Amino acid sequence: MLRIENTGKSQMKSRNRVRVFREILNHEGISRKQLEKRLGLSAPSVTRVVEELLREGLICEEGTEQTHMGRRPVMLCVKKNAYYSVGMNLSRSRLYYCIRNLGGEPVHSGEIRLLGKTKGDQLLSLMEHAVQDCLESAGIEKKHLLAIGIASRGTVNEGKGSVIYSPDSGEEIHVKEYMGARYDCEILVENNVIADLKGQYLDLSGTNRNLVYLYISDGVGGSIICNGQVIDGENSMAGKFAHILVESGGRRCACGKRGHLESYVSKPAMEEAYFEASGKRLELPEICRLAGEGEKAAAAVLKDAIDKLAIGINQILLVVNPGTLVLYGDLFESVDGILERLKQKTKELAFTEEIADNCWMVRETKNVRIEDSIARLSVERACLLYTSPSPRDS
């Protein structure tokens, strides 16, 4: 699930490490022969990776498997409680966090409410507090922490491990530098939408290698899988669907420019539009309910949002031409039949209906736990990079 930056033999070895570890994780007890067959790897390649993972204490040998020939190959399992990973999701209003063992089993979770515009140093302090709460609540020593993953709103420089723009602070937050000075483990920093996409949908690319993920809530975000790879772009700006132009000279966007998609379809934008039309302050679900009952102002706000969203999606489809479009956010769960309305409007705008005849999916918000996704991704990153010749102190 990780985009591997190395090339040549080094890239292949790194990729094989992650593939073998993931296969052992997903199958409770698997033999070396089964790994060879499932992954299409040679016996020497599997042996090399398995020996590395055993030496590093990430997996163990347990039990045997009875075969038709009566031979009993040793089975491999993830050493679940040898190491742990912490995942954090920095949203507009809260810092969600959790700690999981290597087997992906939850151990502890919590959340911290953010009040107002929280500064970068305050956010870093809260992140440190979250890690300490996880370790103390679970009774885990710091040396058993394998990885920390932080998913944040905004644009993230994954290489530097910093948030280069976040509406929560308005400044660059050097997350990896700060956390790395306090914890001797792998630190992964990722945009929250991309982390969710990698954690939940990258496997979908096995059957459909071109996918777009569009998130609409307090803001608008997204990400792209093209030919099975997550596309970040030259400056990590790919998938910034919030700033697609949908109306020249239109409403002012949070970025300061006018007519961008976010200024019409985000939760705050729709609530503000309804207030301007009716003089009443209502939450989005209530506005959508009134629109369904035929209330004039609410219906007009919803229609405008769907129209603008269709314009934005039409542009995305033309540029990316994905096989699957995943939609997620409050709007898609608040309006009955919105998917059909949106598809129909998009088809009306498209130069050919065929481009809109792909798979459209709505992801339910109750299933979204980005802190879990980034915790799992951070383990895979640690597995990818950690090649010490001897096990850690335990």
Residue, then its C-alpha position, 0 to 999 in steps of 0.5 A: m500500500l506504500r509508494i516505494e521510491n527506490t528503484g531496481k533491485s532495491q525497489m523489488k526487495s522493499r516491495n517484497r518485504v511489504r507483500v510478505f509481511r502483509e500476507i502473513l498478517n492477513h493469514e493467521g499461520i502461513s507456511r513459506k511454501q504458501l507464501e511462494k505460491r500466493l505471491g509468485l515469489s521464488a523460494p530464496s526470495v521468500t526465505r530471505v524476507v522471512e529470515e529478515l522479519l524473524r530477526e527483526g522480531l516482527i514475525c514468529e514461527e508457530g505450530t505446524e500444518q499437516t499435509h497429505m505427505g505427512r510433512r509438517p512445515v513451520m507456520l509463520c505468524v505476526k508477533k502481534n504484541a511485540y510492537y505497536s503503532v500509534g495513529m492520529n487524525l488531525s481534523r478541523s475540530r479534533l485530534y483523534y488517536c489510537i494505538r494498535n498492535l502489529g496484528g491491527e487489533p485496537v488497544h486504546s483510542g481517544e480524542i482531543r477537542l481543538l478550540g479555535k485556531t490552534k497554533g503549530d506548537q500547540l498541535l505538536s504538544l497535543m500530538e505528543h500528549a496523545v502518544q503518551d496517553c496511548l502508551e500509558s493507558a495500554g501499559i506499553e513501554k516506549k521501546h515497543l513503539l514501532a511507528i507513529g502515523i499522523a494524518s492531517r488536513g491540508t497539504v503535506n510534504e511527506g518527504k519532510g514529514s511536515v504539514i506545509y499548509s493547514p487551515d488549523s494553524g496557517e503555518e508549516i508544522h514540522v511534525k516528523e522533526y518534532m516527534g522523531a526527536r522524542y520517539d525512536c521509531e518510524i514517523l509517517v506524515e500524510n494528508n488525511v484524505i490520501a491516508d484514508l484512500k491508501g488504507q481503505y481503497l488501494d486494494l481495490s485497484g487490483t480489479n480497477r486500477n483507476l480510482v478517484y476519491l472525493y471527500i466533501s464535509d467541512g472542506v473538499g479534498g480528494s485523491i487519485i489512483c492511476n494505474g494502481q499508483v497514488i498520484d501526488g503530483e509535482n508539489s503534492m497538489a494532485g487531488k486538490f479538488a476544492h479549488i476546481l473553478v466552477e463559476s468564474g467570479g463566483r463566491r469567495c473561497a477560503c483560499g481568497k480566490r473566487g468561484h472554487l468548488e469548495s465555496y459552493v459544496s462544503k458544509p459551511a458554504m451551504e449553511e452560509a448560502y442558506f442563511e443568506a437566502s432565508g435569514k436562518r442558521l441551520e445545520l446541513p442535515e436540516i437544510c437537506r431535510l427542508a429541501g426534501e420537503g420542498e422548502k424554497a430556499a433550501a431546495a435552491v441551495l441544494k440544487d446549486a450545490i449539486d449543479k456545481l459539484a457536477i461541473g467539478i466531477n465532469q472536469i475530474l472525469l475528463v482529466v482522470n477518466p477513473g473506473t471508480l468514483v468514491l464519494y464521501g461526506d455529510l452531503f451524500e448521507s443527508v439527501d435521498g437519491i443524491l447519487e442519481r441526481l448527481k450522475q444525471k447532471t454530470k451526464e448532461l454536462a459531459f461531452t459523452e455520457e460514456i465517460a460518466d458511466n463508471c462505478w460510483m460509490v458512496r462511503e458511509t461516514k460511520n466506517v471512516r477511522i483515518e487514525d486506524s488507516i494511518a496507524r496501519l500504513s505507518v507499520e508497513r512503512a516501518c516494515l519497508l524501511y527497518t532492516s536492522p541485522s539484529p532484533r531491537d531490545s525487548 
